[in-house]
Amino acid sequence: MKRTTNALLAAATLTGCVRETPFPPPVDTAPFAGRIVINEVAVNGDDGDWIELHNPGPAIPLEQGSWFLSDDPADPFRFELPAIELEEGGFIVVRCSGDGFESDVLTAPFGLNGHETGLALSFLDQARCMTIDHTAVQGSSPGNASVGRAPDGTGQWTRLAPASPGGPNDAAQEP
């Protein structure tokens, strides 16, 4: 059964996930073998914003009502990721247009242009809401550029040109 937004917000309030301050630091992810990370972000304005998630470890089933992306610390459930299996080394690209779903394209109901609060990936289980990963989102990505981790999933954030949505970042890193 799909959880409603009000029920999720009530659960988050009780578990301490809703905050007035910036996103909480990520939890110790040692128990989450194969954790998912925010791997690359492009802020191009209008419909050109996107987020890439990456699974550097073993395959992970994303269960309905458990994984969320948000640009708002007060609402960690802005976008619920669909139920899918994310293979080891796999990527998911989420468009951020502010319009919700487009035909056959995974699209978050928020844009990134002009936001300077950050972006968070959260996991909700029966016991608690956890911030798994977060990053600042500032400025824009001119042309065919983005910011991302190089190497994928573990490296430092750097400017990438060209952007590499859905593919490895280490090949796209600027010299």
N, CA, C and O of each residue as an XYZ file, in Angstrom:
700
protein
N       0.840     -1.178      0.000
C       0.000      0.000      0.000
C       0.885      1.241      0.000
O       1.812      1.346      0.803
N       0.606      2.167     -0.886
C       1.411      3.381     -0.993
C       1.094      4.313      0.166
O      -0.072      4.529      0.498
N       2.118      4.855      0.768
C       1.939      5.772      1.887
C       1.585      7.153      1.366
O       2.083      7.570      0.320
N       0.737      7.859      2.078
C       0.383      9.214      1.673
C       1.441     10.178      2.172
O       2.196      9.869      3.093
N       1.487     11.354      1.552
C       2.457     12.367      1.951
C       2.254     12.776      3.401
O       3.226     12.937      4.139
N       0.993     12.948      3.823
C       0.739     13.346      5.215
C       1.220     12.289      6.189
O       1.791     12.617      7.229
N       0.993     11.013      5.861
C       1.459      9.938      6.743
C       2.980      9.917      6.792
O       3.562      9.707      7.856
N       3.632     10.134      5.648
C       5.093     10.168      5.619
C       5.633     11.342      6.432
O       6.610     11.197      7.167
N       4.994     12.502      6.300
C       5.445     13.658      7.078
C       5.243     13.417      8.568
O       6.092     13.798      9.375
N       4.132     12.791      8.946
C       3.903     12.475     10.354
C       4.966     11.502     10.848
O       5.502     11.677     11.942
N       5.278     10.478     10.054
C       6.316      9.518     10.436
C       7.665     10.204     10.540
O       8.435      9.916     11.456
N       7.963     11.102      9.622
C       9.242     11.802      9.638
C       9.357     12.699     10.858
O      10.429     12.796     11.457
N       8.270     13.354     11.232
C       8.294     14.210     12.406
C       8.578     13.383     13.650
O       9.364     13.787     14.507
N       7.937     12.225     13.744
C       8.141     11.361     14.898
C       9.541     10.766     14.935
O      10.087     10.534     16.014
N      10.131     10.516     13.759
C      11.449      9.890     13.720
C      12.577     10.903     13.622
O      13.747     10.522     13.652
N      12.252     12.180     13.506
C      13.280     13.205     13.509
C      13.872     13.512     12.151
O      14.979     14.046     12.082
N      13.181     13.197     11.066
C      13.734     13.447      9.737
C      13.394     14.846      9.235
O      14.155     15.410      8.448
N      12.278     15.421      9.666
C      11.908     16.767      9.237
C      12.678     17.756     10.100
O      12.647     17.677     11.328
N      13.363     18.681      9.455
C      14.200     19.635     10.182
C      14.029     21.018      9.584
O      13.777     21.168      8.388
N      14.168     22.023     10.431
C      14.144     23.399      9.974
C      15.527     23.827      9.492
O      15.653     24.810      8.762
N      16.554     23.101      9.894
C      17.933     23.436      9.564
C      18.376     22.657      8.338
O      17.616     21.834      7.827
N      19.593     22.896      7.853
C      20.069     22.121      6.695
C      20.021     20.625      6.960
O      19.867     20.181      8.098
N      20.157     19.856      5.879
C      20.062     18.406      5.980
C      21.030     17.872      7.029
O      22.142     18.382      7.173
N      20.603     16.840      7.762
C      21.500     16.222      8.738
C      22.623     15.507      8.009
O      22.486     15.179      6.830
N      23.744     15.259      8.704
C      24.828     14.522      8.046
C      24.385     13.101      7.729
O      23.519     12.553      8.411
N      24.972     12.500      6.698
C      24.613     11.109      6.386
C      24.904     10.190      7.559
O      25.811     10.437      8.354
N      24.113      9.120      7.654
C      24.316      8.140      8.717
C      25.570      7.334      8.409
O      26.075      7.349      7.287
N      26.064      6.630      9.427
C      27.151      5.678      9.197
C      26.579      4.591      8.309
O      25.678      3.862      8.723
N      27.084      4.476      7.113
C      26.477      3.572      6.136
C      27.127      2.197      6.116
O      26.852      1.407      5.212
N      27.980      1.890      7.084
C      28.591      0.561      7.120
C      27.545     -0.552      7.083
O      27.766     -1.561      6.413
N      26.399     -0.406      7.785
C      25.402     -1.474      7.699
C      24.697     -1.540      6.343
O      24.015     -2.523      6.057
N      24.849     -0.513      5.505
C      24.179     -0.446      4.216
C      25.163     -0.807      3.107
O      25.563      0.053      2.323
N      25.547     -2.066      3.044
C      26.480     -2.503      1.995
C      25.888     -2.128      0.644
O      24.709     -2.370      0.387
N      26.697     -1.544     -0.204
C      26.228     -1.144     -1.522
C      25.339      0.078     -1.472
O      24.384      0.177     -2.242
N      25.631      1.009     -0.584
C      24.772      2.180     -0.459
C      24.719      2.987     -1.744
O      25.661      2.982     -2.536
N      23.633      3.664     -1.934
C      23.426      4.517     -3.107
C      23.929      5.912     -2.760
O      23.767      6.364     -1.626
N      24.539      6.598     -3.724
C      25.038      7.949     -3.500
C      24.537      8.887     -4.592
O      24.225      8.463     -5.704
N      24.468     10.167     -4.250
C      24.273     11.208     -5.261
C      25.627     11.339     -5.931
O      26.617     11.645     -5.267
N      25.688     11.111     -7.234
C      26.962     10.978     -7.922
C      27.285     12.130     -8.869
O      28.453     12.454     -9.083
N      26.258     12.744     -9.432
C      26.478     13.827    -10.403
C      25.225     14.690    -10.447
O      24.110     14.181    -10.325
N      25.407     15.998    -10.622
C      24.291     16.949    -10.650
C      24.554     17.980    -11.734
O      25.667     18.489    -11.865
N      23.513     18.283    -12.513
C      23.609     19.352    -13.511
C      22.482     20.346    -13.270
O      21.318     19.964    -13.151
N      22.837     21.615    -13.199
C      21.867     22.690    -13.005
C      21.969     23.596    -14.224
O      22.840     24.463    -14.303
N      21.063     23.380    -15.172
C      21.085     24.136    -16.422
C      19.875     25.038    -16.585
O      19.771     25.754    -17.582
N      18.960     25.019    -15.629
C      17.756     25.822    -15.713
C      16.676     25.139    -16.522
O      16.938     24.177    -17.244
N      15.462     25.643    -16.396
C      14.299     25.094    -17.102
C      14.220     23.584    -16.897
O      14.200     23.109    -15.762
N      14.175     22.828    -18.004
C      14.047     21.375    -17.918
C      15.388     20.665    -18.008
O      15.427     19.443    -18.152
N      16.491     21.406    -17.926
C      17.799     20.799    -18.096
C      18.462     20.302    -16.826
O      19.563     19.755    -16.888
N      17.824     20.476    -15.673
C      18.408     20.025    -14.410
C      18.240     18.519    -14.272
O      17.216     17.969    -14.676
N      19.238     17.850    -13.706
C      19.129     16.417    -13.443
C      20.074     16.001    -12.336
O      21.036     16.696    -12.010
N      19.766     14.831    -11.762
C      20.535     14.223    -10.678
C      20.857     12.801    -11.111
O      19.999     12.097    -11.643
N      22.090     12.386    -10.882
C      22.454     10.996    -11.139
C      22.733     10.315     -9.806
O      23.506     10.819     -8.991
N      22.098      9.164     -9.589
C      22.375      8.325     -8.427
C      23.205      7.147     -8.906
O      23.059      6.684    -10.037
N      24.083      6.668     -8.025
C      24.980      5.570     -8.396
C      25.046      4.564     -7.256
O      25.034      4.937     -6.082
N      25.117      3.289     -7.612
C      25.288      2.216     -6.640
C      26.683      1.620     -6.819
O      26.884      0.814     -7.727
N      27.653      1.994     -5.978
C      28.998      1.453     -6.127
C      29.154      0.031     -5.595
O      30.170     -0.616     -5.849
N      28.161     -0.460     -4.863
C      28.296     -1.774     -4.244
C      27.360     -2.812     -4.830
O      26.913     -2.672     -5.969
N      27.056     -3.858     -4.061
C      26.187     -4.930     -4.539
C      24.799     -4.406     -4.928
O      24.378     -3.342     -4.474
N      24.099     -5.165     -5.770
C      22.759     -4.783     -6.210
C      21.855     -4.505     -5.010
O      21.922     -5.192     -3.991
N      21.004     -3.481     -5.152
C      20.094     -3.079     -4.082
C      18.687     -2.970     -4.665
O      18.489     -2.303     -5.681
N      17.706     -3.623     -4.030
C      16.329     -3.400     -4.471
C      15.811     -2.108     -3.828
O      15.831     -1.972     -2.605
N      15.353     -1.171     -4.646
C      14.725      0.041     -4.121
C      13.255     -0.296     -3.926
O      12.538     -0.537     -4.897
N      12.809     -0.313     -2.692
C      11.437     -0.684     -2.392
C      10.533      0.530     -2.388
O      10.937      1.616     -1.973
N       9.302      0.342     -2.855
C       8.296      1.409     -2.887
C       8.154      2.023     -1.499
O       8.030      1.297     -0.513
N       8.171      3.334     -1.413
C       7.973      4.036     -0.154
C       9.171      4.083      0.766
O       9.031      4.432      1.938
N      10.364      3.736      0.257
C      11.542      3.697      1.129
C      12.636      4.690      0.768
O      13.357      5.140      1.659
N      12.790      5.053     -0.506
C      13.880      5.917     -0.954
C      13.319      7.216     -1.518
O      12.370      7.204     -2.302
N      13.922      8.354     -1.107
C      13.399      9.662     -1.484
C      14.524     10.639     -1.816
O      15.617     10.558     -1.256
N      14.242     11.558     -2.728
C      15.119     12.692     -3.025
C      14.389     13.966     -2.634
O      13.170     14.059     -2.781
N      15.127     14.941     -2.141
C      14.511     16.217     -1.806
C      15.523     17.341     -1.894
O      16.722     17.142     -1.696
N      15.014     18.530     -2.194
C      15.818     19.744     -2.164
C      15.415     20.612     -0.978
O      15.866     21.751     -0.857
N      14.562     20.073     -0.099
C      14.004     20.836      1.009
C      14.176     20.064      2.314
O      13.545     19.022      2.490
N      15.021     20.549      3.242
C      15.228     19.845      4.512
C      13.941     19.663      5.318
O      13.842     18.725      6.109
N      12.954     20.542      5.129
C      11.695     20.427      5.856
C      10.765     19.382      5.240
O       9.765     19.013      5.854
N      11.079     18.901      4.041
C      10.245     17.907      3.365
C      11.136     16.865      2.690
O      11.353     16.934      1.480
N      11.658     15.897      3.456
C      12.569     14.904      2.883
C      11.902     13.938      1.911
O      12.583     13.125      1.287
N      10.564     14.016      1.774
C       9.827     13.084      0.923
C       9.308     13.739     -0.363
O       8.285     13.307     -0.893
N       9.973     14.746     -0.862
C       9.486     15.460     -2.053
C       9.332     14.552     -3.254
O       8.377     14.694     -4.019
N      10.271     13.608     -3.436
C      10.186     12.718     -4.592
C      10.509     11.292     -4.175
O      11.607     11.000     -3.702
N       9.534     10.411     -4.358
C       9.711      9.006     -4.027
C      10.285      8.268     -5.238
O       9.720      8.309     -6.331
N      11.407      7.597     -5.024
C      11.993      6.810     -6.105
C      11.143      5.561     -6.334
O      10.606      5.000     -5.379
N      11.015      5.124     -7.573
C      10.179      3.952     -7.866
C      10.850      2.656     -7.400
O      12.053      2.621     -7.141
N      10.065      1.620     -7.304
C      10.582      0.300     -6.941
C      11.330     -0.282     -8.141
O      10.725     -0.606     -9.163
N      12.649     -0.412     -8.004
C      13.488     -0.995     -9.058
C      14.659     -1.718     -8.405
O      14.902     -1.554     -7.210
N      15.368     -2.497     -9.161
C      16.613     -3.126     -8.715
C      17.749     -2.300     -9.300
O      17.846     -2.154    -10.518
N      18.608     -1.759     -8.445
C      19.758     -0.978     -8.911
C      20.979     -1.883     -8.860
O      21.494     -2.190     -7.784
N      21.430     -2.304    -10.020
C      22.543     -3.253    -10.132
C      23.850     -2.666     -9.606
O      24.002     -1.447     -9.515
N      24.781     -3.535     -9.264
C      26.116     -3.107     -8.845
C      26.736     -2.274     -9.958
O      26.773     -2.699    -11.112
N      27.224     -1.084     -9.606
C      27.810     -0.178    -10.583
C      26.784      0.551    -11.425
O      27.144      1.258    -12.366
N      25.494      0.386    -11.098
C      24.426      0.981    -11.894
C      24.165      2.442    -11.589
O      24.606      2.974    -10.570
N      23.437      3.079    -12.497
C      23.103      4.501    -12.397
C      21.605      4.694    -12.606
O      20.965      3.920    -13.318
N      21.053      5.727    -11.982
C      19.691      6.196    -12.229
C      19.807      7.696    -12.476
O      20.459      8.399    -11.704
N      19.189      8.191    -13.531
C      19.152      9.626    -13.795
C      17.726     10.109    -13.546
O      16.766      9.553    -14.079
N      17.606     11.155    -12.725
C      16.315     11.752    -12.397
C      16.313     13.174    -12.934
O      17.140     13.990    -12.526
N      15.402     13.480    -13.836
C      15.242     14.840    -14.339
C      14.565     15.668    -13.261
O      13.759     15.153    -12.485
N      14.891     16.946    -13.215
C      14.314     17.840    -12.207
C      13.704     19.044    -12.922
O      14.374     20.052    -13.146
N      12.436     18.925    -13.273
C      11.799     20.011    -14.023
C      10.809     20.793    -13.195
O      10.403     21.888    -13.583
N      10.417     20.251    -12.063
C       9.407     20.904    -11.260
C       8.003     20.527    -11.674
O       7.038     20.971    -11.053
N       7.864     19.706    -12.724
C       6.542     19.361    -13.240
C       6.085     17.960    -12.873
O       4.976     17.576    -13.245
N       6.885     17.182    -12.160
C       6.511     15.807    -11.861
C       6.862     14.888    -13.013
O       7.807     15.156    -13.755
N       6.119     13.817    -13.171
C       6.451     12.812    -14.177
C       6.197     13.298    -15.592
O       5.184     13.938    -15.878
N       7.131     12.981    -16.466
C       6.964     13.144    -17.902
C       6.809     11.736    -18.450
O       7.091     10.768    -17.744
N       6.375     11.604    -19.670
C       6.156     10.271    -20.217
C       7.450      9.466    -20.219
O       8.433      9.847    -20.854
N       7.434      8.352    -19.500
C       8.542      7.393    -19.449
C       9.877      7.984    -19.000
O      10.923      7.383    -19.249
N       9.867      9.127    -18.356
C      11.096      9.738    -17.849
C      10.913      9.954    -16.352
O       9.918     10.539    -15.924
N      11.860      9.490    -15.563
C      11.817      9.688    -14.127
C      12.074     11.165    -13.849
O      13.173     11.661    -14.099
N      11.068     11.871    -13.333
C      11.161     13.321    -13.169
C      10.698     13.747    -11.787
O       9.568     13.462    -11.391
N      11.567     14.428    -11.054
C      11.233     14.933     -9.723
C      10.382     16.194     -9.852
O      10.508     16.927    -10.832
N       9.516     16.451     -8.869
C       8.630     17.615     -8.921
C       9.289     18.910     -8.450
O       8.604     19.818     -7.981
N      10.601     18.999     -8.570
C      11.304     20.224     -8.199
C      12.447     20.449     -9.174
O      13.026     19.505     -9.711
N      12.759     21.726     -9.390
C      13.919     22.077    -10.198
C      15.079     22.402     -9.277
O      14.889     22.581     -8.074
N      16.260     22.478     -9.823
C      17.438     22.780     -8.997
C      17.947     24.190     -9.205
O      18.700     24.691     -8.370
N      17.565     24.850    -10.289
C      18.081     26.167    -10.603
C      17.712     27.175     -9.518
O      16.541     27.324     -9.171
N      18.697     27.846     -8.999
C      18.479     28.861     -7.990
C      18.447     28.331     -6.567
O      18.388     29.122     -5.626
N      18.483     27.037     -6.383
C      18.476     26.474     -5.035
C      19.900     26.437     -4.508
O      20.834     26.046     -5.207
N      20.039     26.851     -3.270
C      21.350     26.799     -2.647
C      21.282     26.100     -1.304
O      22.188     26.241     -0.483
N      20.209     25.343     -1.071
C      20.063     24.658      0.204
C      20.705     23.288      0.200
O      21.268     22.860      1.208
N      20.626     22.600     -0.916
C      21.203     21.275     -0.999
C      20.230     20.272     -1.572
O      19.100     20.592     -1.942
N      20.709     19.058     -1.630
C      19.958     17.952     -2.184
C      20.256     16.754     -1.310
O      21.415     16.507     -0.976
N      19.221     15.994     -0.927
C      19.427     14.850     -0.044
C      18.745     13.604     -0.574
O      17.678     13.663     -1.186
N      19.388     12.478     -0.324
C      18.846     11.154     -0.586
C      18.554     10.545      0.779
O      19.452     10.400      1.608
N      17.288     10.188      1.006
C      16.880      9.659      2.310
C      16.292      8.270      2.163
O      15.758      7.900      1.117
N      16.408      7.507      3.248
C      15.845      6.166      3.318
C      14.919      6.118      4.520
O      15.295      6.538      5.614
N      13.706      5.606      4.322
C      12.735      5.478      5.404
C      12.432      4.006      5.610
O      11.947      3.320      4.710
N      12.730      3.532      6.822
C      12.298      2.176      7.156
C      11.273      2.306      8.267
O      10.863      3.419      8.593
N      10.851      1.200      8.854
C       9.799      1.262      9.868
C      10.248      1.979     11.126
O       9.420      2.493     11.877
N      11.532      2.019     11.360
C      12.024      2.586     12.610
C      12.437      4.050     12.509
O      12.276      4.808     13.466
N      12.977      4.457     11.342
C      13.516      5.813     11.285
C      13.745      6.272      9.850
O      13.743      5.486      8.902
N      13.941      7.579      9.738
C      14.287      8.196      8.464
C      15.766      8.566      8.534
O      16.209      9.203      9.489
N      16.527      8.159      7.511
C      17.966      8.405      7.525
C      18.395      9.151      6.273
O      17.973      8.812      5.168
N      19.227     10.159      6.444
C      19.848     10.806      5.301
C      21.027      9.926      4.902
O      21.972      9.769      5.675
N      20.979      9.355      3.710
C      22.032      8.466      3.232
C      23.147      9.267      2.575
O      24.323      8.930      2.719
N      22.781     10.336      1.846
C      23.782     11.177      1.192
C      23.187     12.556      0.976
O      21.973     12.695      0.830
N      24.032     13.573      0.956
C      23.564     14.921      0.616
C      24.715     15.706      0.029
O      25.885     15.392      0.248
N      24.356     16.741     -0.727
C      25.355     17.619     -1.325
C      24.765     19.005     -1.515
O      23.548     19.161     -1.616
N      25.626     20.007     -1.563
C      25.185     21.370     -1.853
C      24.893     21.486     -3.341
O      25.543     20.846     -4.168
N      23.912     22.306     -3.668
C      23.587     22.605     -5.062
C      23.669     24.119     -5.191
O      22.809     24.842     -4.688
N      24.709     24.590     -5.868
C      24.923     26.031     -5.980
C      25.253     26.404     -7.411
O      25.971     25.688     -8.110
N      24.716     27.538     -7.832
C      25.034     28.045     -9.153
C      24.468     27.196    -10.269
O      23.498     26.461    -10.082
N      25.086     27.307    -11.437
C      24.605     26.571    -12.602
C      25.761     25.843    -13.265
O      26.930     26.105    -12.982
N      25.407     24.923    -14.153
C      26.388     24.137    -14.900
C      26.345     24.621    -16.346
O      25.476     24.189    -17.104
N      27.252     25.500    -16.747
C      27.186     26.054    -18.098
C      27.447     25.005    -19.173
O      28.273     24.108    -18.999
N      26.730     25.132    -20.285
C      26.952     24.238    -21.419
C      26.703     22.787    -21.068
O      25.770     22.472    -20.330
N      27.523     21.916    -21.585
C      27.396     20.482    -21.340
C      28.310     20.078    -20.181
O      29.155     19.195    -20.324
N      28.131     20.733    -19.037
C      28.966     20.460    -17.868
C      28.080     20.076    -16.688
O      26.865     20.273    -16.717
N      28.702     19.529    -15.661
C      28.015     19.147    -14.430
C      29.040     19.155    -13.312
O      30.208     19.473    -13.533
N      28.604     18.807    -12.116
C      29.525     18.534    -11.018
C      29.259     17.105    -10.576
O      28.110     16.664    -10.528
N      30.329     16.380    -10.253
C      30.154     14.989     -9.865
C      31.355     14.444     -9.135
O      32.400     15.088     -9.034
N      31.180     13.248     -8.630
C      32.262     12.544     -7.937
C      33.139     11.839     -8.964
O      32.635     11.197     -9.885
N      34.430     11.958     -8.802
C      35.363     11.251     -9.687
C      36.498     10.720     -8.818
O      37.236     11.506     -8.224
N      36.651      9.378     -8.732
C      35.873      8.356     -9.427
C      34.470      8.211     -8.834
O      34.180      8.694     -7.739
N      33.619      7.533     -9.589
C      32.212      7.369     -9.216
C      32.030      6.873     -7.793
O      32.717      5.960     -7.335
N      31.074      7.507     -7.099
C      30.631      7.034     -5.797
C      31.526      7.317     -4.627
O      31.062      7.261     -3.488
N      32.801      7.623     -4.847
C      33.717      7.774     -3.725
C      34.567      9.029     -3.790
O      35.012      9.524     -2.755
N      34.798      9.544     -4.963
C      35.746     10.631     -5.139
C      35.234     11.982     -4.685
O      34.089     12.131     -4.257
N      36.111     12.957     -4.791
C      35.776     14.335     -4.480
C      34.878     14.906     -5.572
O      34.919     14.458     -6.718
N      34.065     15.899     -5.209
C      33.221     16.581     -6.185
C      34.097     17.482     -7.037
O      34.963     18.193     -6.526
N      33.863     17.445     -8.339
C      34.639     18.233     -9.274
C      33.760     18.627    -10.457
O      32.711     18.021    -10.678
N      34.174     19.623    -11.209
C      33.448     20.002    -12.421
C      33.754     18.963    -13.489
O      34.906     18.573    -13.676
N      32.711     18.517    -14.188
C      32.858     17.521    -15.235
C      32.423     18.127    -16.571
O      31.333     18.691    -16.675
N      33.250     18.014    -17.558
C      32.902     18.500    -18.900
C      33.519     17.556    -19.915
O      34.744     17.472    -19.999
N      32.731     16.860    -20.671
C      31.269     16.964    -20.705
C      30.625     16.206    -19.554
O      31.250     15.367    -18.905
N      29.338     16.533    -19.319
C      28.562     15.818    -18.316
C      28.404     14.361    -18.758
O      28.500     14.051    -19.946
N      28.161     13.473    -17.791
C      28.058     12.051    -18.132
C      26.854     11.393    -17.460
O      27.026     10.424    -16.720
N      25.625     11.899    -17.699
C      24.463     11.312    -17.033
C      24.281      9.838    -17.412
O      24.216      9.488    -18.591
N      24.200      8.987    -16.389
C      23.995      7.564    -16.613
C      25.263      6.794    -16.962
O      25.194      5.617    -17.316
N      26.426      7.452    -16.867
C      27.682      6.794    -17.207
C      28.774      7.170    -16.222
O      28.569      8.019    -15.354
N      29.942      6.535    -16.353
C      31.052      6.784    -15.419
C      31.559      8.228    -15.489
O      31.648      8.815    -16.567
N      31.883      8.779    -14.338
C      32.391     10.146    -14.266
C      33.892     10.223    -14.495
O      34.379     11.242    -14.984
N      34.637      9.182    -14.157
C      36.088      9.290    -14.252
C      36.535      9.560    -15.699
O      37.578     10.176    -15.914
N      35.759      9.108    -16.684
C      36.109      9.384    -18.082
C      35.774     10.810    -18.470
O      36.302     11.324    -19.457
N      34.887     11.469    -17.694
C      34.450     12.815    -18.054
C      35.194     13.905    -17.306
O      35.014     15.084    -17.613
N      36.023     13.551    -16.338
C      36.691     14.551    -15.513
C      37.598     15.429    -16.349
O      38.327     14.955    -17.220
N      37.537     16.745    -16.060
C      38.383     17.685    -16.799
C      39.851     17.479    -16.435
O      40.155     17.108    -15.302
N      40.762     17.713    -17.374
C      42.186     17.589    -17.067
C      42.644     18.686    -16.121
O      43.818     18.735    -15.755
